[in-house]
């Protein structure tokens, strides 16, 4: 994996951390340790808010596609988005569910784990160039032998 690929993946993770914090944890509820995000506030608007949350969650999936995440990972992420969307549609309980489930944070964590696995795997060492070494040794032997005959 090249330095630029690693840097690009780390930049994606930084962006997604900020995004998921904004959508899922940006607002502290007074007198509690619980935090909600902008997505939960937008979700208070029936149907339209849930669709807006669905669109926002699509950003994490788009970033996963850009960094080459596996099909299995993207399906797991899509499942989280679907659960969040359907759960948010429930009358009365949907808004509380939206505030608790935090699909963007879950998906960012999934992508982080996947990318860190990819970054941790070092590419295999290239095979030792035995042929080039043998060829150079032969050339060196011929030159040395030729010089010893001349001198």
Buried (B, 14 or more C-beta within 10 A) or exposed (E): EEEEEEEEBEEBBEBBBEBBBBBBBBBEEEEEEEBBBBBBBBBEEEEEBBBBBBEBBEBBBEBBEEBEBEEEBBEBBBEBBEBBBEBBBEEEEBBBBBBEBBBBBBBBBBBBEBBEEBBEEEEEEEEEEEEEEEEEEEEEEEEEEEEEEEE
